[in-house]
Amino acid sequence: MPELDIAINAAKEAGNAILEIYHGKFETSKKNDDSPITDADIKSNEIIKGILSQTKHVILSEEDKDDQSRLSKNIVWIVDPLDGTSDFIDKTGEFTVMIALIKDKKSILGVIGWPTEKTLFVAQKGRGAFRFSGEEWKKITVTNIEDLSKCRAVGSRHHLSDKEKSFIKKLGIKDFTSVGSSLKVGMISSGEAEAYITTTNKMKEWDSAASYCIISEAGGKMTDMMGNDITYNNKDVYHQNGILVTNRLIHENIVKEFKKLE
């Protein structure tokens, strides 16, 4: 798809601009919902919109007012110009740029840029998932671990709840790592972890749209915590039932255990 090269270019250009701001002084303020925003979020958004606009597809971005004109379109871009703003502010290096193309409510293209590591995670529906790092492209796939006690879970550094902690423990997963932004899904897609569990109802479509295509093409699975598939370009952009991302093999097991709690 011609959109793939355009999205990769946008992620790279935005990533370079973010890094420049990251290594200098930057302003931080709070949005209406109390979440942080920096100069880098705004600059990245400008660059991405400028590059994606050549495709003429409507863009839904975290940093723009949603006028909902997108609802009448069957193809839209969904963008998070800087995923992991808190990690950006805390200088953990674990923040990303997320760009997805949605067709008929499905994520058909995903690009995640990891600026500090000059790394990209990229997928297109039906074509597999790839990781670019160390100046080379490699095809990535999830692991085939089925035993929950041998699984590695990843979760949010800033938003992990007690409910999530105790559920992970209940599943018998002992290996847990806190990771910023969409890198959690990048790790599962690359075979570096098996599960990401979040029960929050605060995640929105731009937090998962690019990841959805990448994990699916890497052989994994993303649903809500009840096992329902996730769709995009909806009027309500919130994922009301959290998100579960796995290597697919352990998915049904985790959903089954979660339903027992509800």
DOMINU-895434 format. One record per residue (C-alpha): residue in three letters; x negated, y, z negated; residue number from 1. Coordinates in nm, 4 decimals, always signed. Layout:
<sites>
@res->Ala; x->X; y->Y; z->Z; n->NUM
...
</sites>
This chain:
<sites>
@res->Met; x->+0.0000; y->+0.0000; z->+0.0000; n->1
@res->Pro; x->-0.1348; y->+0.3473; z->+0.0832; n->2
@res->Glu; x->-0.0058; y->+0.4585; z->-0.2588; n->3
@res->Leu; x->-0.2640; y->+0.2364; z->-0.4273; n->4
@res->Asp; x->-0.5659; y->+0.4338; z->-0.3010; n->5
@res->Ile; x->-0.3888; y->+0.7586; z->-0.3849; n->6
@res->Ala; x->-0.3147; y->+0.6426; z->-0.7412; n->7
@res->Ile; x->-0.6739; y->+0.5205; z->-0.7918; n->8
@res->Asn; x->-0.8060; y->+0.8549; z->-0.6681; n->9
@res->Ala; x->-0.5686; y->+1.0423; z->-0.9014; n->10
@res->Ala; x->-0.6745; y->+0.8323; z->-1.2017; n->11
@res->Lys; x->-1.0442; y->+0.8892; z->-1.1268; n->12
@res->Glu; x->-1.0118; y->+1.2653; z->-1.0729; n->13
@res->Ala; x->-0.7974; y->+1.3062; z->-1.3844; n->14
@res->Gly; x->-1.0398; y->+1.0916; z->-1.5833; n->15
@res->Asn; x->-1.3356; y->+1.3119; z->-1.4842; n->16
@res->Ala; x->-1.1494; y->+1.6259; z->-1.5915; n->17
@res->Ile; x->-1.0478; y->+1.4650; z->-1.9221; n->18
@res->Leu; x->-1.4106; y->+1.3689; z->-1.9956; n->19
@res->Glu; x->-1.5299; y->+1.7220; z->-1.9314; n->20
@res->Ile; x->-1.2812; y->+1.8537; z->-2.1891; n->21
@res->Tyr; x->-1.3570; y->+1.5639; z->-2.4278; n->22
@res->His; x->-1.7257; y->+1.6549; z->-2.4427; n->23
@res->Gly; x->-1.6555; y->+2.0233; z->-2.5023; n->24
@res->Lys; x->-1.4249; y->+2.2221; z->-2.7290; n->25
@res->Phe; x->-1.0515; y->+2.1773; z->-2.6819; n->26
@res->Glu; x->-0.7250; y->+2.3075; z->-2.8219; n->27
@res->Thr; x->-0.4766; y->+2.0765; z->-2.9918; n->28
@res->Ser; x->-0.1130; y->+2.1602; z->-3.0628; n->29
@res->Lys; x->+0.2090; y->+1.9775; z->-3.1505; n->30
@res->Lys; x->+0.5014; y->+1.9094; z->-2.9195; n->31
@res->Asn; x->+0.8652; y->+1.9320; z->-3.0302; n->32
@res->Asp; x->+0.8650; y->+1.5664; z->-3.1358; n->33
@res->Asp; x->+0.5566; y->+1.6315; z->-3.3512; n->34
@res->Ser; x->+0.3247; y->+1.4334; z->-3.1224; n->35
@res->Pro; x->-0.0119; y->+1.5929; z->-3.0382; n->36
@res->Ile; x->-0.1022; y->+1.7513; z->-2.7050; n->37
@res->Thr; x->-0.4385; y->+1.8852; z->-2.5885; n->38
@res->Asp; x->-0.5807; y->+2.0827; z->-2.2967; n->39
@res->Ala; x->-0.6797; y->+1.7467; z->-2.1484; n->40
@res->Asp; x->-0.3180; y->+1.6204; z->-2.1313; n->41
@res->Ile; x->-0.2171; y->+1.9337; z->-1.9415; n->42
@res->Lys; x->-0.5172; y->+1.9391; z->-1.7040; n->43
@res->Ser; x->-0.4840; y->+1.5682; z->-1.6258; n->44
@res->Asn; x->-0.1133; y->+1.6129; z->-1.5518; n->45
@res->Glu; x->-0.1854; y->+1.8971; z->-1.3058; n->46
@res->Ile; x->-0.4477; y->+1.6941; z->-1.1183; n->47
@res->Ile; x->-0.2372; y->+1.3772; z->-1.0964; n->48
@res->Lys; x->+0.0721; y->+1.5633; z->-0.9759; n->49
@res->Gly; x->-0.1339; y->+1.7478; z->-0.7151; n->50
@res->Ile; x->-0.2717; y->+1.4222; z->-0.5723; n->51
@res->Leu; x->+0.0472; y->+1.2129; z->-0.5959; n->52
@res->Ser; x->+0.2589; y->+1.4864; z->-0.4390; n->53
@res->Gln; x->+0.1229; y->+1.3939; z->-0.0927; n->54
@res->Thr; x->+0.3406; y->+1.0793; z->-0.1087; n->55
@res->Lys; x->+0.6602; y->+1.2850; z->-0.1517; n->56
@res->His; x->+0.7852; y->+1.0448; z->-0.4230; n->57
@res->Val; x->+0.9443; y->+1.2020; z->-0.7324; n->58
@res->Ile; x->+0.7213; y->+1.2024; z->-1.0434; n->59
@res->Leu; x->+0.8335; y->+1.1299; z->-1.4000; n->60
@res->Ser; x->+0.5533; y->+1.2443; z->-1.6305; n->61
@res->Glu; x->+0.5265; y->+1.2574; z->-2.0082; n->62
@res->Glu; x->+0.4141; y->+1.6188; z->-1.9867; n->63
@res->Asp; x->+0.6976; y->+1.7535; z->-1.7696; n->64
@res->Lys; x->+1.0629; y->+1.8196; z->-1.8302; n->65
@res->Asp; x->+1.2685; y->+1.5295; z->-1.6998; n->66
@res->Asp; x->+1.5279; y->+1.6855; z->-1.4698; n->67
@res->Gln; x->+1.6653; y->+1.3340; z->-1.3949; n->68
@res->Ser; x->+1.6775; y->+1.3987; z->-1.0180; n->69
@res->Arg; x->+1.4694; y->+1.0777; z->-1.0109; n->70
@res->Leu; x->+1.7786; y->+0.8728; z->-1.0980; n->71
@res->Ser; x->+1.9060; y->+0.8984; z->-0.7404; n->72
@res->Lys; x->+1.5743; y->+0.7722; z->-0.5954; n->73
@res->Asn; x->+1.4749; y->+0.4085; z->-0.5587; n->74
@res->Ile; x->+1.0987; y->+0.4873; z->-0.5558; n->75
@res->Val; x->+0.9380; y->+0.7025; z->-0.8280; n->76
@res->Trp; x->+0.5989; y->+0.7567; z->-0.9869; n->77
@res->Ile; x->+0.5795; y->+0.7222; z->-1.3664; n->78
@res->Val; x->+0.2766; y->+0.8877; z->-1.5247; n->79
@res->Asp; x->+0.1134; y->+0.9218; z->-1.8650; n->80
@res->Pro; x->-0.1659; y->+1.1726; z->-1.7966; n->81
@res->Leu; x->-0.3418; y->+1.0904; z->-2.1249; n->82
@res->Asp; x->-0.2316; y->+0.7812; z->-2.3148; n->83
@res->Gly; x->-0.3825; y->+0.7761; z->-2.6618; n->84
@res->Thr; x->-0.4026; y->+1.1494; z->-2.7327; n->85
@res->Ser; x->-0.4692; y->+1.0742; z->-3.1015; n->86
@res->Asp; x->-0.7666; y->+0.8608; z->-2.9980; n->87
@res->Phe; x->-0.8871; y->+1.1443; z->-2.7764; n->88
@res->Ile; x->-0.8675; y->+1.3849; z->-3.0720; n->89
@res->Asp; x->-1.0334; y->+1.1324; z->-3.3072; n->90
@res->Lys; x->-1.3103; y->+1.0732; z->-3.0495; n->91
@res->Thr; x->-1.2708; y->+0.6939; z->-3.0456; n->92
@res->Gly; x->-1.3122; y->+0.6846; z->-2.6666; n->93
@res->Glu; x->-1.0046; y->+0.4597; z->-2.6429; n->94
@res->Phe; x->-0.7719; y->+0.6692; z->-2.4278; n->95
@res->Thr; x->-0.6484; y->+0.6112; z->-2.0752; n->96
@res->Val; x->-0.4761; y->+0.7570; z->-1.7698; n->97
@res->Met; x->-0.1680; y->+0.5602; z->-1.6592; n->98
@res->Ile; x->-0.0046; y->+0.5746; z->-1.3170; n->99
@res->Ala; x->+0.2715; y->+0.3421; z->-1.1950; n->100
@res->Leu; x->+0.4889; y->+0.3211; z->-0.8864; n->101
@res->Ile; x->+0.8434; y->+0.1994; z->-0.9455; n->102
@res->Lys; x->+1.0703; y->+0.0546; z->-0.6787; n->103
@res->Asp; x->+1.4285; y->-0.0474; z->-0.7563; n->104
@res->Lys; x->+1.3555; y->-0.0236; z->-1.1322; n->105
@res->Lys; x->+1.0509; y->-0.2571; z->-1.1089; n->106
@res->Ser; x->+0.6858; y->-0.1675; z->-1.1557; n->107
@res->Ile; x->+0.5188; y->-0.2586; z->-0.8244; n->108
@res->Leu; x->+0.1859; y->-0.0822; z->-0.8690; n->109
@res->Gly; x->-0.0184; y->+0.0001; z->-1.1773; n->110
@res->Val; x->-0.3428; y->+0.1887; z->-1.2299; n->111
@res->Ile; x->-0.5000; y->+0.2433; z->-1.5724; n->112
@res->Gly; x->-0.8164; y->+0.4500; z->-1.5904; n->113
@res->Trp; x->-1.0476; y->+0.4330; z->-1.8939; n->114
@res->Pro; x->-1.2587; y->+0.7471; z->-1.8514; n->115
@res->Thr; x->-1.5243; y->+0.6942; z->-2.1219; n->116
@res->Glu; x->-1.6177; y->+0.3520; z->-1.9785; n->117
@res->Lys; x->-1.5754; y->+0.4392; z->-1.6076; n->118
@res->Thr; x->-1.3363; y->+0.1437; z->-1.5907; n->119
@res->Leu; x->-1.0137; y->+0.0870; z->-1.3963; n->120
@res->Phe; x->-0.7414; y->-0.1769; z->-1.4292; n->121
@res->Val; x->-0.5446; y->-0.2039; z->-1.1064; n->122
@res->Ala; x->-0.2609; y->-0.4204; z->-0.9739; n->123
@res->Gln; x->-0.0142; y->-0.4297; z->-0.6882; n->124
@res->Lys; x->+0.2872; y->-0.6615; z->-0.6846; n->125
@res->Gly; x->+0.1998; y->-0.9931; z->-0.5248; n->126
@res->Arg; x->-0.1706; y->-0.9101; z->-0.4895; n->127
@res->Gly; x->-0.3204; y->-0.9974; z->-0.8297; n->128
@res->Ala; x->-0.4847; y->-0.7785; z->-1.0946; n->129
@res->Phe; x->-0.8372; y->-0.6370; z->-1.0849; n->130
@res->Arg; x->-1.0807; y->-0.4596; z->-1.3136; n->131
@res->Phe; x->-1.3449; y->-0.2180; z->-1.1930; n->132
@res->Ser; x->-1.6399; y->-0.1780; z->-1.4291; n->133
@res->Gly; x->-2.0163; y->-0.1657; z->-1.3974; n->134
@res->Glu; x->-1.9636; y->-0.0479; z->-1.0393; n->135
@res->Glu; x->-1.7942; y->-0.3725; z->-0.9298; n->136
@res->Trp; x->-1.4435; y->-0.5111; z->-0.8843; n->137
@res->Lys; x->-1.3422; y->-0.8406; z->-1.0458; n->138
@res->Lys; x->-1.0126; y->-1.0288; z->-1.0370; n->139
@res->Ile; x->-0.8727; y->-1.0670; z->-1.3887; n->140
@res->Thr; x->-0.6424; y->-1.3267; z->-1.5440; n->141
@res->Val; x->-0.4979; y->-1.4034; z->-1.8848; n->142
@res->Thr; x->-0.6167; y->-1.6956; z->-2.1010; n->143
@res->Asn; x->-0.4442; y->-2.0323; z->-2.1221; n->144
@res->Ile; x->-0.4432; y->-2.0538; z->-2.5044; n->145
@res->Glu; x->-0.1139; y->-2.1977; z->-2.6337; n->146
@res->Asp; x->-0.1911; y->-2.2445; z->-3.0029; n->147
@res->Leu; x->-0.0855; y->-1.9316; z->-3.1945; n->148
@res->Ser; x->-0.3456; y->-1.9903; z->-3.4666; n->149
@res->Lys; x->-0.6177; y->-1.9623; z->-3.2015; n->150
@res->Cys; x->-0.4735; y->-1.6443; z->-3.0492; n->151
@res->Arg; x->-0.6179; y->-1.2958; z->-3.0770; n->152
@res->Ala; x->-0.3695; y->-1.0140; z->-3.1338; n->153
@res->Val; x->-0.4245; y->-0.6456; z->-3.0639; n->154
@res->Gly; x->-0.2195; y->-0.3603; z->-3.2051; n->155
@res->Ser; x->-0.2007; y->+0.0124; z->-3.2476; n->156
@res->Arg; x->-0.4628; y->+0.1954; z->-3.4500; n->157
@res->His; x->-0.2254; y->+0.4793; z->-3.5364; n->158
@res->His; x->+0.1230; y->+0.3266; z->-3.5413; n->159
@res->Leu; x->+0.0965; y->-0.0280; z->-3.6821; n->160
@res->Ser; x->+0.3857; y->-0.0867; z->-3.9230; n->161
@res->Asp; x->+0.3996; y->-0.3167; z->-4.2257; n->162
@res->Lys; x->+0.6745; y->-0.5112; z->-4.0486; n->163
@res->Glu; x->+0.4412; y->-0.5800; z->-3.7560; n->164
@res->Lys; x->+0.1518; y->-0.6750; z->-3.9843; n->165
@res->Ser; x->+0.3587; y->-0.9275; z->-4.1777; n->166
@res->Phe; x->+0.5131; y->-1.0716; z->-3.8588; n->167
@res->Ile; x->+0.1688; y->-1.1283; z->-3.7033; n->168
@res->Lys; x->+0.0626; y->-1.3011; z->-4.0251; n->169
@res->Lys; x->+0.3809; y->-1.5126; z->-4.0242; n->170
@res->Leu; x->+0.2975; y->-1.6296; z->-3.6697; n->171
@res->Gly; x->-0.0315; y->-1.7658; z->-3.8008; n->172
@res->Ile; x->-0.2441; y->-1.5260; z->-3.5961; n->173
@res->Lys; x->-0.5527; y->-1.4396; z->-3.8003; n->174
@res->Asp; x->-0.7617; y->-1.2579; z->-3.5415; n->175
@res->Phe; x->-0.6313; y->-0.9006; z->-3.5198; n->176
@res->Thr; x->-0.7980; y->-0.5909; z->-3.3732; n->177
@res->Ser; x->-0.6750; y->-0.2310; z->-3.3708; n->178
@res->Val; x->-0.7135; y->-0.0788; z->-3.0257; n->179
@res->Gly; x->-0.6099; y->+0.2585; z->-2.8848; n->180
@res->Ser; x->-0.3778; y->+0.3302; z->-2.5912; n->181
@res->Ser; x->-0.2947; y->+0.0925; z->-2.3044; n->182
@res->Leu; x->-0.6341; y->-0.0753; z->-2.3467; n->183
@res->Lys; x->-0.4459; y->-0.3378; z->-2.5500; n->184
@res->Val; x->-0.2738; y->-0.4612; z->-2.2337; n->185
@res->Gly; x->-0.5992; y->-0.4273; z->-2.0402; n->186
@res->Met; x->-0.7625; y->-0.6655; z->-2.2890; n->187
@res->Ile; x->-0.4861; y->-0.9270; z->-2.2588; n->188
@res->Ser; x->-0.4919; y->-0.8978; z->-1.8782; n->189
@res->Ser; x->-0.8707; y->-0.9506; z->-1.8836; n->190
@res->Gly; x->-0.8522; y->-1.2557; z->-2.1102; n->191
@res->Glu; x->-0.9937; y->-1.0757; z->-2.4171; n->192
@res->Ala; x->-0.6764; y->-1.1174; z->-2.6288; n->193
@res->Glu; x->-0.3442; y->-1.3033; z->-2.6129; n->194
@res->Ala; x->-0.0771; y->-1.0894; z->-2.7796; n->195
@res->Tyr; x->+0.0362; y->-0.7329; z->-2.8384; n->196
@res->Ile; x->+0.3412; y->-0.6918; z->-3.0593; n->197
@res->Thr; x->+0.5145; y->-0.3620; z->-3.1302; n->198
@res->Thr; x->+0.8622; y->-0.3302; z->-3.2791; n->199
@res->Thr; x->+0.8866; y->+0.0487; z->-3.2591; n->200
@res->Asn; x->+1.1680; y->+0.2170; z->-3.0657; n->201
@res->Lys; x->+0.9472; y->+0.5192; z->-2.9949; n->202
@res->Met; x->+0.7642; y->+0.3899; z->-2.6865; n->203
@res->Lys; x->+0.8782; y->+0.5323; z->-2.3562; n->204
@res->Glu; x->+0.8647; y->+0.4196; z->-1.9939; n->205
@res->Trp; x->+0.5349; y->+0.5982; z->-1.9204; n->206
@res->Asp; x->+0.3716; y->+0.4083; z->-2.2097; n->207
@res->Ser; x->+0.4211; y->+0.0749; z->-2.0335; n->208
@res->Ala; x->+0.4987; y->+0.1179; z->-1.6608; n->209
@res->Ala; x->+0.1417; y->+0.0788; z->-1.5294; n->210
@res->Ser; x->+0.0676; y->-0.1990; z->-1.7813; n->211
@res->Tyr; x->+0.3745; y->-0.3972; z->-1.6726; n->212
@res->Cys; x->+0.2461; y->-0.4511; z->-1.3187; n->213
@res->Ile; x->-0.1094; y->-0.5254; z->-1.4353; n->214
@res->Ile; x->-0.0152; y->-0.7857; z->-1.6988; n->215
@res->Ser; x->+0.2357; y->-0.9513; z->-1.4627; n->216
@res->Glu; x->-0.0196; y->-0.9793; z->-1.1815; n->217
@res->Ala; x->-0.2825; y->-1.1134; z->-1.4263; n->218
@res->Gly; x->-0.0432; y->-1.4008; z->-1.5057; n->219
@res->Gly; x->+0.0864; y->-1.2619; z->-1.8356; n->220
@res->Lys; x->+0.4250; y->-1.1382; z->-1.9436; n->221
@res->Met; x->+0.5850; y->-0.8218; z->-2.0821; n->222
@res->Thr; x->+0.9374; y->-0.8052; z->-2.2257; n->223
@res->Asp; x->+1.1035; y->-0.6342; z->-2.5181; n->224
@res->Met; x->+1.0814; y->-0.8129; z->-2.8551; n->225
@res->Met; x->+1.4105; y->-0.9937; z->-2.7857; n->226
@res->Gly; x->+1.2715; y->-1.1422; z->-2.4633; n->227
@res->Asn; x->+1.4657; y->-0.9144; z->-2.2278; n->228
@res->Asp; x->+1.2923; y->-0.7955; z->-1.9125; n->229
@res->Ile; x->+1.1896; y->-0.4293; z->-1.8951; n->230
@res->Thr; x->+1.3146; y->-0.2005; z->-1.6199; n->231
@res->Tyr; x->+1.2120; y->+0.1519; z->-1.5238; n->232
@res->Asn; x->+1.3594; y->+0.4777; z->-1.3977; n->233
@res->Asn; x->+1.6473; y->+0.4545; z->-1.6448; n->234
@res->Lys; x->+1.8386; y->+0.7525; z->-1.7825; n->235
@res->Asp; x->+1.7172; y->+0.6645; z->-2.1348; n->236
@res->Val; x->+1.3362; y->+0.6389; z->-2.1131; n->237
@res->Tyr; x->+1.2924; y->+0.4809; z->-2.4592; n->238
@res->His; x->+1.2164; y->+0.1097; z->-2.5053; n->239
@res->Gln; x->+1.4716; y->+0.0527; z->-2.7795; n->240
@res->Asn; x->+1.3623; y->-0.2998; z->-2.8762; n->241
@res->Gly; x->+0.9856; y->-0.2658; z->-2.8872; n->242
@res->Ile; x->+0.7463; y->-0.4435; z->-2.6536; n->243
@res->Leu; x->+0.5860; y->-0.7861; z->-2.6447; n->244
@res->Val; x->+0.2877; y->-0.8532; z->-2.4166; n->245
@res->Thr; x->+0.1276; y->-1.1985; z->-2.4034; n->246
@res->Asn; x->-0.0622; y->-1.4472; z->-2.1879; n->247
@res->Arg; x->+0.2863; y->-1.5880; z->-2.1066; n->248
@res->Leu; x->+0.2235; y->-1.9289; z->-2.2686; n->249
@res->Ile; x->+0.2996; y->-1.8093; z->-2.6240; n->250
@res->His; x->+0.5748; y->-1.5668; z->-2.5244; n->251
@res->Glu; x->+0.8878; y->-1.7714; z->-2.5911; n->252
@res->Asn; x->+0.7492; y->-1.8904; z->-2.9228; n->253
@res->Ile; x->+0.6967; y->-1.5352; z->-3.0486; n->254
@res->Val; x->+1.0407; y->-1.4214; z->-2.9287; n->255
@res->Lys; x->+1.2002; y->-1.7203; z->-3.1041; n->256
@res->Glu; x->+1.0224; y->-1.6375; z->-3.4325; n->257
@res->Phe; x->+1.1106; y->-1.2700; z->-3.4028; n->258
@res->Lys; x->+1.4808; y->-1.3457; z->-3.3529; n->259
@res->Lys; x->+1.4782; y->-1.5326; z->-3.6842; n->260
@res->Leu; x->+1.3874; y->-1.2052; z->-3.8575; n->261
@res->Glu; x->+1.6680; y->-1.0037; z->-3.7026; n->262
</sites>
